[in-house]
Amino acid sequence: MIEISGLTKRFGPITAVSGIDLTVGRGEVLGFLGPNGAGKSTTMKMAAGFLAPDGGYARICGHDIETDTLEAQRQLGYLPEGAPAYPDMTPRQFLGFIAQVRGLSGDAARNAIAAAVHKTELDPVLEQPIDTLSKGFKRRVGVAQAILHDPPVLIMDEPTDGLDPNQKYAVRQLIKAMSPDKAIVISTHLLEEVEAVCTRAVIIDRGRIVADGTPAELLARSHHHNAVTLIVPAAQADAVAARLKSIPAVADVQQAVSNGEASVTAFPKDGALLIEDVSGMASRENWDVKELYAEAGRLDEVFRAITTHDATRARESRA
């Protein structure tokens, strides 16, 4: 439903997006990740037809965004960065305007507005000028206009930006509910959002894709994937660590002591499952274990490992 091939964008001497290839099918929620300046928003603007590419193409439901723009954008709901809206309008007026732009009128427009307002919980502020709304409510107005015409494709730049935890949860549940019938792309800096709602994640750096997989596949690249940690009295830490090293599937053991307790972590060889071996050993040897848990992995660790640090990028841009 989204097809991107060779998409490229330059701003003077800087190549912001460098030949990105990407497809997104019905039922997928794609998390689009990358450091600031990696090219996320630029890619999304080109895919939505708001920025012309210097190379390559983007198609929405088979319609080329440059040569068949209106038909492509009919299939698309787009939430841009910052959720711009007319500040002197109320949410009701703004959504009415968007309904007209989308060719809806009469009962169809009223029903579409009512459904979007209900899904984004905008009822308390419907008659307030948008300029007076909190950042969270402004963001929800942006989400409401994107889903108003029930498009098959959604491209949303930071959809939960500015929302409190309850509001984030509500928007994530809305994305999940819509996902079976749509192709959805969300750009986000919140790594927990990827694990919460995304079926797939793409990480870009310096305008190029550096990782593409399910959240579980990306977590499997983490050093902490299937690692097992025990919390034991500090006096037992060395003995516990020594015994854990004797397990054939353990590659390394690390420990840290704080306030009389030690955290001892066993890291597996090649992602092997350790939890049964470690818990069995702890039980047999009667260790005084306060906590014992396994980790799926740490997405932030994977992100840092494959993307460029801001300071490095700044030095390279000056060179």
N, C-alpha and C positions, 0 to 999 in steps of 0.2 A: 504493500500500500504506500510505502515511501521508498523511493529508489534514488540514491545519490551515487553519482559516478564521476570521479576525477575532479570534484569540486575544489576550486582554487580561488583565492582572493588576495590581492596585494594592495597595500596602502603605501604608495611610493616605493622605497627600497625594502619595506618590510612585507614578507609573505605571512599573512595571518592564518590562512588555510591553505594547505599544500596537498592537493590531490586526494581528497577523502573519498572513499568508496564505502557505501553503507546501504543496507536494505532493512526495512522493518515491516513485519507482516501483521495481519490481523491477530489480535489476542496478545501481542507483545507490549510490555511496558519497558521501554528502553531508558535506562539512566545514563545521561550524558555528562561525564565527569572530566575535570581537568583543572589545573591551576589557573589563577587569574591571568588573562592574556593568552591562554592556550588556543583560543579560536572557537570556543563553544557558542557564544552568542552570535558571532559572525556566521558560523555554519547554519545556525537556526534561522537567522534572518534571510540567508540565501535560499534555504529550503522553503521558507514561507513566501518568497517573492518580494521581500522588502529591501533586498540588496542584490544588485546584479553581480553574478560571478564573473571572474576573468577567465575562467576555464571550467570545463565539465558541465554537468547538468543535474537538475533535481526534478523528479516526477512525483506527483501526488495522485494516487489511484490511476496511474497511467497517463496523466495530463502533465505535459512539460510546463514548469512554472514560469518559463520565459516566453514560450511561443503560444501557450494556451493558458495564460495567467488566470483569467476570470474563472474558467471551469475548474482549474486546479484549486483556486482559493475557495470555491464553493464547497469543496470537499474537506476544507481545513478549518480547524479552530486554532487560533494563535494567541498565546499570551506572551507579549514581549517583556523584556526587562523593564522593571519600573512600573508596569501596568498603567500606561498613560490613559487619561480620560479627561473629559471636559469638566473642569473643577466647579463651574457654576451650575452644572446640572445635578439633579438628584440621581441616585441609582435607578429609580423607576424611569426617569426621563432618558437617561443614558441607554438603558436596555431597550427602551422603546425606539430610540434612534437606531441602535444596532439591528433591531428586528426589521426596521424599514430597509436598512442597507442590505440585509440578507434576504429581502424580498418577501418578508412575512407581513401579513396584515390581518385585521379582524380577529376572529377567534383563534386563528393559528398563532398570531403574534402574542395575544394574551396568554394562551396556554403555554407557549414557549417561555415567556418571561416568568410566569408563575412557577414553572418547573425549575428554571435556573435559579430563581430566588430561593426556592425551597431547598434545593441541593446545596447551595452555598450559604444558607442561613442568614440572608440579608434582610429579613423582615424588619428587625428593629431600627434600621437606618434608611429605609426605602425613600423617605421624604426629606432626608438631610442633604444639603449640598455636599458633593463629593469632596470638595476642598476641606470640609470640616471633619471628615472621617479619620479614624486612626489608620496607621499604615496597614494593619491587618485587615480592616474592612475594605480599604482601597484595593488590596490584593484580591479579596474575595469578589469585588466588583469585576476585576479583570478576569478572574476565573469564570464568572457568570457569563460575561460576553463571549468568552471563547467556546463555551459549551451550548450557547443559546440555541443554535440551529441544529444541534445533535449531529455534528459532523463525524464522518468515519475516521478522520485523522486529527489528532491533537498534538500540537507542538507547544510546550509550555516552558518558559524560562523562569526558573526558581518559583514554582507555584506556591510554595509554603513560606516564602520570604516574608518576615514580619509577623507571622502568626504565632500565637501562644501555643503551648503544647496541646491543649484541647482542640484548637482550631486546626493545627497540623494533623492531628489524628483524623478529624472529620474530612479534611481534603484528601488525605491518603485513602480513607475508606471510599470516598467518592471515586477516586482514580481506579481503585480495585473493582468497584461495581461496574464501571464503564468499560473496563479493559477487555472483556470477552468479545465484544463486537467492534473494537476499534484498534488502531495502531497509535500508540501514545509514546511521545518522546518528552522526557522531562530533564532539563538541566538542573543540577543541584550541587551545592557544596556540602550538603548534609549526607555523610556516608551512611548514617543509620537509615536514611530515607531509601537508599538503594536496597538495603536488606529488607526493609518494610514493605515496599510496593513493587519493586522492579523484577521482571523475569529475566532481564539481561542488562549488562552494563558495558558501556564503551568508555574508555579513558583516552583522552587526547592530550598531547603535549607538543607545543611548538607547531600547531596546525596539522599534526599527523596522528593517526590512531596508533596507540601503543599497547592497547589491550582490548579484547572483545570476548565476552563470555558471560555465563550465568554468574550471579553472585557467589554461588558455591564454588564454581571453577576459579573465580578470582581469589576467594578465601583460601583455596587449596595452594595458592602461590605464597601464602604467608608463612613466615618462619614459625608462627605459633599454631599452624594448622595441626590439629590433633594433639597438641601439647597438653600435658597433664600437670596440674599444680596441686601441691599439698601444703597446708598450713599446719606447722608442728611447733612444739616448744623449741626455742633457739638451741638448747643444749643437745637436741637430737638431730639437728640439721646435717652435720657432717656425716653421721652414721646413715641417715636416710639417703643422702645424696650418693654415698658410696654404694649402697645396695641397689639404688635405681640404675646406676651405671652398669650393673651386672646383667640387666635385662637386654637380651640380644637386639631388640628393635629400638633401643634408646641410642640416639646419636650424641646427645650432650645433656648435661644437667647444670642448671644455674640456681643459685640461692641468694636470698637477701634477708637481712635480719632487721627487725624493727620492734621496739617495745617488748622485748622478750620472746617474740615469735619469729619464726622463719618461714619464708615462702620458698619452697623448693620446686622447681619446674623441670620436668623431663621432656626433652624435645625428641621427636621420633625420626627414624631414618626413613626417607622417601614417603613421608606422610602416613606411616603405619599407625594403626589403632593401638593405643597404649592403655586405655582406661581399664580394661579387664586385668592386664598384667600388673598394673600399678596398684589397683584397689585390692587385688588378691594378695599381693606381697604385703601391703599395709595391714591387711587382716591377719595374715599368718604370723607376722612378726609383732603384732600388738602395738603398733605405733600409736602414739597419742595424737591422732589426727583431728584437728579442729574443723578443717574444710578440705574437700577434695573435688576438683572439677576439671573437666576437659574443655578445650576451646576449639571452635570451628575454624578460627583464624581471625586476623585483624585486617580489615580493609584499609584502614589508614596506613598500616605498615606497607601494604602492597602499593598503595597510591604514592607514598614517599619514595619507594624504591624505584619506580619506573617513570617518575615525572621530575621536571627540573625545578630546583629551588629558586625562589625569587631572586636571591642575591646572585646566584650563578647566571640567571637570565639577564640581570642588569649589567653584570660585568661583560657578558658576551655582546650585548647590544652596544656597549661603549667601545669595544675593541675594533 
